[in-house]
Amino acid sequence: IRASQGKPIAKSKNVSSEGRQRYSRFQESEADESYAPEDFLGVEIGFDEFLSLMEFYTDMCAAEARAREAMQALGSMGVDIDTAFAAFNQDGDSKTLTVAEFKHGLEAVMTTLQIPFSLEENEWAALVNKLDDDWSGAISLDEFKNFIENTGLDMQMDDVAKFTDAFSADGKGFFDTAPTVLHLDVSNNAMMGDAGLAALCGGICQFSSFETLRAANVGIGPEGVRSVLVLQPQLVNLSLSHNTIGSQGLITLCTGMIEESSGSQRPRYPFFQRLELDTCNLTEESMSALANLVPLQTNLKYLVLSNNSLSNGGIETLASGLGGSTLVELHLKAVGITSSAAVSALAERCESCNNLALIDLSDNIIVEKDAAVHVGELLADSPLHTLVLQRVGFGAAQVQWFIEGGATETEVLNRLLLNNNPLGDDGLTIISESMIISLQELHVSGCGVTSLSQDTMVNLVALAPSLRVLDLSDNEVGTHLGPLVTWLASYQDHHSLRTLNLNNVGLGDEGFAGLAPVMSVLQELYCSRNNIGSQGLETLLKLDSFILLKALDLSHNKVTEQGVHFLMDRFQQEQKRSLWNPNQRSSNIGKLVLAGNDLTPGAARSANAYAKIHLPLLQMIW
């Protein structure tokens, strides 16, 4: 400890319990060293002095750590110490730095480099004392060099001298840095064309650290792709979606992203992670070039090829390059998959993709038995967290084959999206009887489910303890959800459901009022387009059920000003009662969506103003 200045401190055998507690906390923060309380407390040092000493030591350690962290950030930026800095030394004395000079110089440098760095006055003093080994009141070159070396920067003595002397006489502490660009989005400029993108990339290539170019729908063709290849090797993300680059354009891109070196191939962009080519007029012809590129891009995580006519043959060719890849998401929506051979090739190769978390196969025709079985195998043998199978023709038979393929064997699937498939009540029954234990979200919107599936819905929730989101929207469920509502309210500790989507299921006023028991169980409830009027809202509120929702969507119904006022009056009354009785719970809705109802603009503004004053926690969306 600096306070001793190298002199031995007379050891005390009497240390108060409070002192020992302080020492214990100090020792926990210094896990690398071991001390005894007597090493810190002397006969002449009282407890207050000991506390001051510990506070000083803490400030010194914190300041030094923060300064070193900032200097290491400097080093990682590759700053040229010889030329980059303007002078610390404002008085022209190159031998020493005063405290003010050191403080001004370091703050100016960090500000210019946009490195977060700030110290309190007591921390500045502690840091300077830390550097000032000879207690001269100033910082010499040797002392400063020792500080720089401790940050881990590789600097010679001449570098340190230039570092300390380089501040110009004006004392501004700023230096010229070249401008840079990391990310650029020029999407939806359809008149840009090949020439425009070429001119743009010609400018971007000056920036060695450039990472992301989003150029979707900018009117380029096959030749326009060549301009992208002038970008620097730091490129990470590229989006050329909605451009008619065609197969020739993709071949040009894939070929240009590979370099030949000593008879072997290596990626021109080693850090590349995302390639988006949605709706680019690609065909089977270009898949061979892409299959050759994917294994070389060892950081590629996101590949989007949706809405291209790749056909079964193209998918089989692409699959040959996917094995062992680093892909996290693979989007193959509407790419022309119809055969079991294409699905089988995908399933077989994706088994070895250890990071694959999402596959989107929507808008392909997967109705053959073998194809459905292979999709189940894909789910069973891969680490998929999300499987998207919207509009693929899955009926009750396909669901059965899907399960026979081993779909229920997965232990990691969280989200299953089956929207707009002809499942029917029979398909939903098969799913409920073979529920995936790890499933957290199930989406069966527009799947032909009817009110006959009341008990099936209960099974869905009861057999999937992790299920948090259930989407039943756009099905003819009808006005009565009694069994599901009763079970959710009665067995709150046996399920995890927090979001229920009942948009456009034909609830009406009666069905909406029947949902009252679950409005304190769920967090989000969606009831849009259900012909709900003010009468249904009032009926629900008169039941005196406790309502606690983060979000309630009543958009595009028939709620009037009367219904809104009734809701706000009910909530305000409960809040007033809770002020008198702290044990009285008050209902609340975090976000209430009322867009598209029978409300005039004036009524909406009036209700919104009232809510801001009397119900500040209620967010209303009109």
C-alpha positions in Angstrom: 0.0 0.0 0.0 1.4 3.4 -1.1 0.5 5.0 2.3 3.3 3.1 3.9 5.9 4.3 1.3 7.8 1.1 1.8 8.0 1.5 5.5 6.9 -1.3 7.8 3.7 -0.7 9.6 3.5 -1.8 13.3 1.1 -4.7 13.3 -2.0 -4.6 15.5 -3.4 -7.6 17.1 -6.8 -5.9 17.8 -9.0 -5.6 14.7 -12.6 -4.6 15.1 -15.4 -6.9 13.7 -16.4 -4.1 11.3 -12.8 -3.9 10.2 -12.7 -7.6 9.6 -15.9 -7.3 7.5 -14.3 -4.6 5.4 -11.2 -6.6 5.0 -13.2 -9.7 3.9 -15.0 -7.8 1.2 -11.6 -6.4 0.1 -10.1 -9.8 0.0 -12.9 -11.2 -2.1 -12.2 -8.5 -4.7 -8.5 -9.5 -4.7 -8.8 -13.2 -5.3 -5.3 -13.5 -6.7 -3.6 -12.5 -3.5 -3.8 -13.4 0.1 -3.5 -11.0 3.1 -4.2 -11.0 6.7 -6.0 -8.2 8.5 -2.8 -7.3 10.4 -1.1 -6.6 7.1 -3.4 -3.6 6.7 -4.0 -2.2 10.1 -1.3 -0.7 12.2 -1.3 0.7 15.7 -1.1 4.3 14.4 -3.9 3.7 11.8 -7.4 4.3 13.1 -10.5 2.8 11.5 -11.5 6.0 9.6 -8.0 6.2 8.2 -8.2 2.6 7.2 -11.5 3.2 5.3 -10.0 6.2 3.6 -7.0 4.1 2.6 -9.3 1.4 1.2 -11.4 4.0 -0.8 -8.2 5.4 -2.3 -7.0 2.0 -3.2 -10.4 1.1 -4.8 -10.4 4.4 -6.8 -6.9 3.7 -8.0 -7.7 0.2 -9.1 -10.9 1.2 -10.9 -9.3 4.1 -12.7 -6.3 2.1 -13.8 -8.5 -0.7 -15.1 -10.7 1.7 -17.0 -7.6 3.5 -18.5 -6.1 0.2 -19.5 -9.3 -1.0 -21.1 -9.5 2.2 -23.2 -5.8 1.9 -24.2 -6.4 -1.7 -25.2 -9.3 -0.6 -27.3 -6.9 1.9 -29.0 -4.4 -0.8 -29.7 -7.1 -3.1 -31.2 -8.0 -0.3 -33.7 -4.5 -0.4 -35.1 -3.8 3.3 -34.3 -0.4 4.5 -35.5 1.1 6.2 -32.4 3.7 7.9 -34.5 1.3 10.0 -36.5 -2.1 9.8 -34.9 -2.0 11.8 -31.7 -1.9 15.5 -30.9 0.2 16.6 -27.9 -0.3 15.7 -24.3 2.4 18.2 -23.4 0.8 21.6 -23.7 3.6 23.6 -22.0 6.3 22.3 -24.4 8.2 20.5 -21.6 8.7 17.0 -23.2 10.3 15.6 -20.0 7.3 15.5 -17.8 3.5 15.7 -17.9 1.5 17.5 -15.3 -1.7 16.1 -14.0 -3.7 18.6 -16.0 -1.8 17.8 -19.2 -2.2 14.0 -18.7 -6.0 14.4 -18.0 -6.6 16.7 -21.0 -4.5 14.6 -23.4 -6.0 11.3 -22.5 -9.6 12.6 -22.6 -9.1 14.3 -25.9 -7.6 11.2 -27.5 -10.4 9.0 -26.3 -13.0 11.5 -27.4 -11.5 11.7 -30.9 -11.4 7.9 -31.2 -15.0 7.7 -29.9 -13.9 5.3 -27.1 -16.1 5.6 -24.0 -13.8 6.8 -21.2 -14.6 9.0 -18.2 -13.2 9.2 -14.6 -14.3 11.0 -11.5 -12.0 13.6 -10.0 -11.0 11.2 -7.2 -10.2 8.5 -9.8 -8.0 10.9 -11.8 -6.0 11.7 -8.7 -5.7 8.0 -7.8 -4.6 7.1 -11.4 -2.0 9.8 -11.5 -0.7 8.7 -8.1 -0.5 5.2 -9.5 1.6 6.3 -12.4 3.8 8.7 -10.4 6.2 6.1 -8.9 8.7 8.7 -7.6 6.0 11.0 -6.0 7.3 14.0 -7.9 3.9 15.3 -8.7 4.4 14.9 -12.4 4.6 11.9 -14.8 7.9 11.2 -16.4 8.5 9.4 -19.7 9.7 6.3 -17.9 6.6 6.3 -15.7 4.3 6.9 -18.7 6.1 4.2 -20.7 5.6 1.7 -17.9 1.8 2.5 -17.9 1.6 2.0 -21.7 3.5 -1.3 -21.6 1.1 -2.5 -18.9 -1.8 -2.0 -21.3 -0.5 -4.6 -23.6 0.4 -2.2 -26.5 3.6 -2.8 -28.4 5.4 0.5 -28.2 9.0 1.5 -28.2 10.6 4.3 -26.2 10.5 6.6 -29.2 6.8 5.9 -29.7 6.1 6.8 -26.1 8.0 10.1 -26.5 6.1 10.9 -29.7 2.9 9.9 -27.9 3.5 12.4 -25.1 4.9 15.2 -27.2 2.6 14.9 -30.2 -0.1 17.3 -28.9 0.1 20.4 -31.0 0.6 23.8 -29.4 -3.1 24.7 -29.8 -3.9 22.0 -27.2 -7.1 20.9 -29.0 -6.1 17.3 -28.8 -7.7 16.3 -32.1 -6.2 14.6 -35.1 -7.5 13.9 -38.6 -9.1 10.4 -39.1 -10.3 9.0 -42.4 -14.1 8.7 -42.6 -15.5 5.2 -42.8 -18.8 3.4 -43.6 -19.7 0.0 -42.1 -23.3 -0.6 -43.3 -25.3 0.8 -46.2 -28.9 0.1 -47.3 -30.0 1.4 -50.7 -32.9 -1.0 -51.2 -36.0 -0.1 -53.2 -34.3 2.3 -55.5 -35.4 0.5 -58.7 -33.9 3.1 -61.1 -30.3 2.6 -59.8 -29.5 -0.2 -62.2 -26.2 -1.8 -63.1 -24.3 1.5 -63.6 -25.6 3.0 -60.4 -24.6 0.1 -58.3 -21.2 -0.1 -60.0 -20.6 3.6 -59.2 -21.7 3.1 -55.6 -19.5 0.0 -55.0 -16.6 1.9 -56.6 -16.9 4.4 -53.7 -17.6 1.8 -51.0 -14.5 -0.2 -51.8 -12.4 2.6 -50.4 -13.5 1.6 -46.9 -11.6 -1.5 -45.8 -13.9 -2.1 -42.8 -17.2 -2.1 -44.8 -19.4 -5.0 -43.7 -23.0 -4.8 -44.9 -24.6 -3.9 -48.3 -28.4 -4.2 -48.7 -29.3 -3.6 -52.3 -32.7 -5.3 -52.7 -34.8 -4.2 -55.6 -32.3 -1.8 -57.2 -32.9 -2.8 -60.8 -29.7 -4.8 -61.5 -29.3 -7.7 -63.8 -26.6 -10.4 -64.2 -23.8 -7.9 -65.1 -24.6 -5.7 -62.0 -23.4 -8.5 -59.7 -19.8 -7.9 -60.9 -19.7 -4.5 -59.2 -20.2 -6.2 -55.7 -17.0 -8.1 -56.1 -14.8 -5.0 -55.8 -15.8 -4.7 -52.1 -13.1 -5.2 -49.5 -12.6 -8.7 -47.9 -14.3 -7.6 -44.6 -17.8 -8.0 -46.2 -20.1 -9.8 -43.9 -23.7 -9.3 -45.2 -25.1 -9.0 -48.7 -28.7 -8.7 -49.9 -29.5 -8.7 -53.6 -33.1 -9.8 -53.2 -35.8 -8.8 -55.8 -33.2 -8.2 -58.6 -33.4 -10.2 -61.8 -29.7 -11.4 -61.6 -30.7 -14.9 -62.8 -28.6 -18.0 -62.7 -25.7 -16.3 -64.6 -25.6 -13.6 -62.0 -25.4 -16.0 -59.1 -22.7 -18.0 -61.0 -20.7 -14.8 -61.4 -21.1 -14.0 -57.7 -20.1 -17.4 -56.4 -17.1 -17.6 -58.8 -15.9 -14.2 -57.8 -16.2 -15.0 -54.1 -13.7 -17.8 -54.4 -9.9 -17.3 -54.9 -7.4 -19.8 -56.2 -4.3 -20.1 -54.1 -1.5 -22.7 -54.7 -3.9 -25.1 -56.4 -6.6 -24.8 -53.7 -9.7 -22.6 -53.2 -10.3 -20.2 -50.4 -13.0 -17.6 -49.8 -12.4 -14.0 -50.9 -14.6 -12.9 -48.0 -13.6 -15.1 -45.0 -16.0 -13.3 -42.6 -19.1 -13.6 -44.8 -22.2 -14.5 -42.8 -25.4 -13.7 -44.7 -26.5 -14.0 -48.4 -30.1 -13.0 -49.3 -31.2 -13.8 -52.9 -35.0 -13.9 -52.5 -36.9 -13.5 -55.8 -33.8 -13.3 -58.1 -35.0 -15.5 -61.0 -32.6 -18.2 -60.0 -32.8 -21.7 -61.5 -31.3 -25.2 -61.1 -28.4 -24.2 -63.3 -26.8 -22.0 -60.7 -27.0 -24.4 -57.7 -23.8 -26.2 -58.5 -21.8 -22.9 -58.1 -23.6 -22.2 -54.8 -23.0 -25.7 -53.5 -19.3 -25.2 -54.2 -19.2 -21.9 -52.3 -21.1 -22.9 -49.2 -18.5 -25.3 -47.7 -15.7 -22.7 -48.2 -17.6 -19.9 -46.3 -17.0 -21.3 -42.9 -18.8 -18.4 -41.2 -21.9 -18.5 -43.5 -25.0 -18.5 -41.2 -28.0 -17.2 -43.2 -28.9 -18.3 -46.7 -32.1 -17.0 -48.3 -33.2 -18.5 -51.6 -36.9 -18.2 -51.4 -39.2 -17.6 -54.4 -36.9 -18.9 -57.0 -37.6 -21.8 -59.5 -34.8 -24.1 -58.2 -36.9 -27.3 -58.8 -36.2 -30.7 -57.3 -32.9 -31.1 -59.1 -31.6 -27.8 -57.9 -32.4 -28.6 -54.3 -30.6 -32.0 -54.6 -27.6 -30.2 -56.0 -27.6 -27.5 -53.3 -28.0 -30.2 -50.6 -24.7 -31.7 -51.7 -22.9 -28.7 -50.4 -24.8 -28.2 -47.2 -23.3 -31.1 -45.2 -21.3 -29.9 -42.2 -21.9 -26.3 -43.1 -22.2 -23.5 -40.4 -25.7 -22.5 -41.5 -28.1 -21.3 -38.8 -31.1 -20.4 -41.0 -32.0 -21.8 -44.5 -34.9 -20.2 -46.3 -36.3 -22.3 -49.2 -39.9 -20.9 -49.4 -41.5 -21.5 -52.8 -38.5 -23.0 -54.6 -40.4 -25.8 -56.5 -39.9 -28.8 -54.2 -42.3 -31.5 -55.1 -40.5 -34.8 -54.9 -39.5 -37.0 -51.9 -35.9 -37.3 -53.4 -35.3 -33.5 -52.9 -36.6 -33.6 -49.3 -34.6 -36.7 -48.6 -31.4 -35.1 -49.9 -32.0 -32.0 -47.6 -32.8 -34.2 -44.6 -29.7 -36.3 -45.1 -27.3 -33.4 -45.5 -28.8 -31.2 -42.7 -28.2 -33.9 -40.1 -24.6 -32.9 -40.0 -25.3 -29.1 -39.8 -24.8 -28.8 -36.0 -25.8 -25.1 -35.9 -28.9 -25.3 -38.0 -31.8 -23.7 -36.1 -34.4 -22.8 -38.8 -35.6 -24.2 -42.1 -38.5 -22.6 -44.0 -40.1 -25.0 -46.6 -43.3 -23.1 -47.0 -45.2 -22.9 -50.4 -43.7 -26.1 -51.7 -45.8 -29.2 -52.4 -45.0 -31.9 -49.8 -47.8 -34.3 -50.1 -46.1 -37.6 -51.0 -45.8 -40.1 -48.1 -42.0 -40.4 -48.4 -41.6 -36.7 -48.6 -43.6 -36.2 -45.3 -41.6 -39.0 -43.7 -38.3 -37.3 -44.7 -39.4 -34.0 -43.2 -40.1 -35.9 -39.9 -36.6 -37.5 -40.2 -35.1 -34.0 -40.7 -36.7 -32.8 -37.5 -35.6 -35.9 -35.6 -32.0 -35.9 -36.6 -31.1 -32.2 -36.7 -30.8 -29.4 -34.0 -33.7 -27.5 -35.5 -35.5 -25.0 -33.2 -38.0 -23.7 -35.8 -39.7 -25.6 -38.7 -41.9 -23.6 -41.1 -44.3 -25.6 -43.2 -46.9 -23.1 -44.2 -49.0 -24.0 -47.3 -47.3 -27.3 -48.1 -50.5 -29.3 -48.5 -50.3 -31.1 -45.1 -53.5 -32.8 -44.3 -54.3 -35.4 -41.6 -52.5 -38.2 -43.6 -49.3 -36.1 -44.1 -49.3 -35.2 -40.4 -49.4 -38.9 -39.6 -46.5 -39.7 -41.9 -44.6 -36.7 -40.6 -44.9 -38.1 -37.1 -44.0 -41.6 -38.3 -40.8 -40.2 -39.6 -39.7 -39.4 -36.1 -40.9 -35.8 -35.6 -41.8 -36.4 -32.0 -38.3 -37.6 -31.2 -36.9 -34.1 -31.2 -36.0 -32.6 -27.9 -35.1 -29.1 -29.1 -37.9 -27.9 -31.5 -39.5 -24.7 -30.1 -41.6 -23.4 -33.0 -43.8 -25.3 -35.5 -45.6 -23.3 -38.1 -48.3 -25.2 -40.0 -50.5 -22.3 -41.1 -52.8 -22.6 -44.0 -52.6 -26.3 -44.4 -55.8 -28.5 -44.7 -55.2 -30.2 -41.4 -58.9 -30.2 -40.3 -60.0 -31.4 -36.9 -58.5 -34.9 -37.6 -55.1 -33.4 -38.3 -55.2 -31.3 -35.1 -56.2 -34.4 -33.1 -53.2 -36.4 -34.4 -50.9 -33.5 -33.4 -52.4 -33.3 -29.9 -52.0 -37.0 -29.4 -48.3 -36.9 -30.4 -47.3 -33.6 -28.9 -43.7 -32.6 -29.1 -42.6 -32.1 -25.5 -40.2 -29.2 -26.1 -42.7 -27.2 -28.3 -43.2 -23.6 -27.2 -45.1 -22.2 -30.1 -47.7 -23.9 -32.3 -49.3 -22.0 -35.2 -52.2 -23.7 -37.0 -53.9 -20.5 -38.4 -56.3 -21.2 -41.3 -56.1 -25.0 -41.0 -59.9 -25.8 -41.1 -60.2 -26.4 -37.4 -63.8 -26.2 -36.1 -65.7 -26.1 -32.8 -65.5 -30.0 -32.9 -61.9 -29.6 -31.7 -62.8 -28.2 -28.2 -61.3 -31.2 -26.3 -58.4 -31.5 -28.7 -57.4 -27.9 -27.8 -57.3 -28.9 -24.1 -55.1 -31.9 -25.0 -52.7 -29.6 -26.9 -52.1 -27.5 -23.9 -52.1 -30.2 -21.3 -49.6 -32.5 -23.1 -47.2 -29.7 -24.0 -46.1 -28.2 -20.6 -43.7 -25.7 -22.4 -46.3 -24.4 -24.9 -46.4 -20.6 -24.5 -48.0 -19.5 -27.8 -51.1 -21.1 -29.5 -52.3 -19.6 -32.8 -55.8 -20.7 -33.7 -56.7 -17.7 -35.9 -58.7 -17.9 -39.1 -60.4 -21.1 -38.0 -64.2 -21.6 -37.5 -63.9 -22.3 -33.8 -67.2 -20.4 -33.1 -68.5 -18.8 -30.0 -67.7 -21.4 -27.4 -64.2 -22.2 -26.1 -65.5 -23.4 -22.7 -63.4 -26.5 -22.1 -60.1 -24.7 -23.1 -60.9 -21.6 -21.0 -62.0 -23.7 -18.0 -58.9 -25.8 -18.1 -56.5 -22.9 -18.5 -58.1 -21.1 -15.5 -58.3 -24.1 -13.3 -54.8 -25.5 -13.9 -52.6 -22.5 -14.0 -49.7 -24.3 -12.5 -49.9 -27.1 -15.1 -49.4 -25.1 -18.3 -47.2 -22.3 -19.7 -49.6 -20.7 -22.2 -49.2 -17.0 -22.2 -50.3 -16.0 -25.8 -53.6 -17.0 -27.4 -54.4 -15.9 -30.9 -58.1 -16.0 -31.7 -58.3 -13.6 -34.6 -61.2 -14.2 -36.9 -62.6 -17.3 -35.3 -66.2 -16.1 -35.0 -66.3 -15.3 -31.3 -68.9 -12.6 -31.3 -70.0 -10.9 -28.1 -70.9 -14.1 -26.3 -67.6 -15.9 -27.1 -65.6 -12.9 -26.1 -67.3 -12.5 -22.7 -66.7 -16.2 -22.1 -62.9 -15.5 -22.2 -63.1 -13.6 -18.9 -61.6 -16.4 -16.7 -58.3 -16.5 -18.7 -57.7 -12.7 -18.8 -55.7 -12.9 -15.6 -53.8 -16.1 -16.8 -52.7 -15.0 -20.3 -50.4 -12.2 -21.1 -51.5 -11.5 -24.7 -54.9 -12.1 -26.2 -55.7 -11.4 -29.8 -59.4 -11.2 -30.8 -59.3 -9.1 -34.0 -62.1 -9.5 -36.6 -64.6 -11.3 -34.4 -67.7 -9.1 -34.7 -67.3 -8.0 -31.0 -69.3 -4.9 -30.1 -69.6 -2.7 -27.0 -72.2 -5.2 -25.6 -69.6 -8.0 -25.5 -67.1 -5.7 -23.8 -69.6 -4.5 -21.2 -70.8 -8.0 -20.5 -67.2 -9.2 -19.8 -66.4 -6.2 -17.6 -69.6 -6.6 -15.5 -68.5 -10.2 -14.6 -66.1 -8.4 -12.3 -63.3 -10.8 -13.4 -59.7 -9.7 -12.7 -58.0 -8.6 -16.0 -54.3 -8.4 -16.2 -53.0 -8.5 -19.8 -49.9 -7.1 -21.5 -51.8 -6.8 -24.8 -55.4 -7.1 -25.9 -56.2 -6.8 -29.6 -59.8 -5.8 -30.4 -59.0 -4.2 -33.8 -61.5 -4.4 -36.6 -64.5 -5.2 -34.4 -67.6 -3.1 -33.6 -66.6 -1.5 -30.3 -68.1 2.0 -29.9 -67.4 5.0 -27.7 -69.8 3.6 -25.0 -67.8 0.4 -24.7 -64.4 2.3 -24.3 -65.8 4.6 -21.6 -67.2 1.6 -19.7 -63.8 -0.1 -19.8 -61.9 3.0 -18.6 -64.5 3.6 -15.8 -64.1 0.1 -14.6 -60.3 0.3 -14.5 -60.3 3.6 -12.8 -62.7 2.5 -10.0 -60.5 -0.5 -9.3 -57.4 1.7 -9.1 -59.2 4.0 -6.6 -60.2 1.1 -4.4 -56.6 -0.1 -4.5 -55.4 3.2 -3.0 -57.6 2.7 0.0 -56.8 -1.0 0.3 -53.3 -2.1 -0.7 -54.4 -5.7 -0.9 -57.0 -4.8 -3.5 -55.7 -5.9 -7.0 -56.5 -3.6 -9.9 -57.0 -4.7 -13.5 -54.8 -3.3 -16.2 -54.1 -3.8 -19.9 -50.7 -2.7 -21.1 -51.6 -2.2 -24.7 -55.2 -2.1 -26.0 -55.6 -2.1 -29.8 -58.8 -0.6 -31.1 -58.0 0.3 -34.6 -60.7 -0.2 -37.2 -63.7 0.0 -34.7 -66.8 2.2 -34.8 -65.0 5.1 -33.2 -64.9 8.7 -34.5 -61.6 10.5 -34.5 -62.9 12.9 -31.9 -63.9 10.1 -29.5 -60.6 8.4 -30.0 -58.7 11.6 -29.1 -60.9 12.3 -26.1 -60.5 8.7 -24.7 -56.8 8.8 -25.3 -56.4 12.1 -23.4 -58.5 10.7 -20.5 -56.4 7.5 -20.4 -53.1 9.5 -20.2 -54.3 11.3 -17.1 -56.3 8.6 -15.2 -54.9 5.4 -16.6 -51.2 6.2 -17.4 -50.2 2.5 -17.7 -52.7 1.9 -20.5 -51.4 2.4 -24.0 -54.2 2.7 -26.5 -53.7 2.2 -30.3 -56.3 3.6 -32.5 
